[in-house]
């Protein structure tokens, strides 16, 4: 029910401030998730820029800042390179593996494996906002 009310049999219970509390908690969770993802992805992109194989520097310069989109209960982190051939740049020292895969895609995927740690950070942020 709206307004933090719950109907039990014929009794209605209203919890004052419940909606406001939920909104504050949601706001804190989104802010913390965004901050955590920005920090973690920023470290990955800084590392990728420093290790990116360079001939002209164009594909390294094409690494764009991360974008975070929050939609309902989903938070999406997007990282891209605006240079069309960047997916084909190879790292000779690593058996010719693609720089994008080694330096960006796999490290970003590991962020998803850190979900438990991120959830703890979000929980702490919600508790601080009470």
C-alpha positions in Angstrom: 0.0 0.0 0.0 1.1 3.5 -0.6 2.3 5.8 2.2 4.0 3.1 4.2 0.6 1.6 5.2 0.0 -2.1 5.5 -3.4 -3.7 6.0 -3.5 -6.6 8.4 -7.0 -8.1 8.6 -9.1 -5.0 9.4 -6.3 -3.1 11.0 -4.2 -0.5 9.1 -0.8 0.3 10.3 0.9 3.6 9.2 4.5 4.1 9.6 5.3 7.8 9.4 8.3 8.7 7.3 8.5 5.3 5.8 8.4 6.5 2.2 10.9 9.2 2.9 13.2 6.6 4.5 12.9 4.3 1.5 13.7 7.2 -0.9 16.7 8.2 1.2 17.9 4.6 1.3 17.4 4.2 -2.5 19.2 7.5 -3.1 22.1 6.4 -0.9 22.3 3.0 -2.6 22.4 4.5 -6.1 24.9 7.2 -5.2 27.2 4.6 -3.6 26.9 2.1 -6.5 27.7 4.9 -8.9 30.7 6.1 -6.9 32.0 2.6 -6.4 31.7 1.7 -10.1 33.2 5.0 -11.2 36.2 4.5 -8.9 36.8 0.9 -9.9 36.3 1.5 -13.6 38.5 4.6 -13.4 41.4 2.7 -12.0 41.0 0.1 -14.8 40.9 2.8 -17.5 43.9 4.6 -16.1 45.8 1.3 -16.1 44.6 0.5 -19.7 45.8 4.0 -20.9 49.2 3.5 -19.3 49.7 0.0 -20.9 47.9 0.6 -24.2 50.2 -0.3 -27.2 50.9 3.0 -29.0 51.8 3.7 -32.6 49.9 6.9 -33.3 48.1 7.3 -29.9 44.7 7.6 -31.5 43.2 4.4 -30.2 44.5 5.1 -26.7 43.0 8.6 -26.8 39.7 7.0 -27.9 39.2 5.4 -24.5 36.1 7.3 -23.2 35.2 7.9 -19.5 32.8 5.3 -18.1 29.1 5.9 -18.3 26.7 4.7 -15.6 23.0 4.4 -16.3 20.6 3.6 -13.4 17.2 2.2 -14.5 15.0 0.7 -11.8 17.0 -1.9 -9.9 19.7 -2.1 -12.5 22.9 -0.2 -12.7 24.8 -0.4 -16.0 28.4 0.4 -16.5 29.5 1.1 -20.1 33.0 1.6 -21.3 33.8 2.2 -24.9 36.5 3.3 -27.3 35.4 5.7 -30.0 38.1 4.7 -32.5 36.7 2.1 -34.9 39.8 0.0 -35.2 40.6 -0.1 -31.4 39.2 -3.7 -31.1 41.9 -4.8 -33.4 44.9 -3.3 -31.6 47.1 -6.1 -30.4 49.7 -6.4 -27.6 52.7 -8.1 -29.0 54.2 -8.9 -25.6 51.1 -10.9 -24.7 51.0 -13.3 -27.7 49.2 -10.8 -29.9 46.1 -10.7 -27.7 43.7 -7.8 -28.2 44.5 -4.8 -26.0 40.7 -4.1 -25.5 40.1 -7.7 -24.2 43.2 -7.8 -21.9 43.2 -4.2 -20.6 39.5 -3.2 -20.5 36.9 -6.0 -21.1 38.3 -8.6 -18.7 39.1 -6.2 -15.8 35.6 -4.6 -16.2 34.0 -8.0 -16.1 35.8 -8.7 -12.8 33.9 -5.8 -11.3 30.8 -7.9 -11.6 32.5 -10.6 -9.5 33.1 -8.0 -6.8 29.3 -7.5 -6.4 29.4 -8.7 -2.8 32.0 -6.1 -1.9 30.0 -3.4 -3.7 26.8 -4.5 -1.9 28.6 -4.1 1.5 29.6 -0.6 0.5 26.1 0.2 -0.5 24.7 -1.2 2.8 27.2 1.0 4.8 26.1 4.1 2.8 22.4 3.4 3.6 23.2 3.0 7.3 25.1 6.3 7.3 22.0 8.1 5.8 19.5 7.0 8.5 
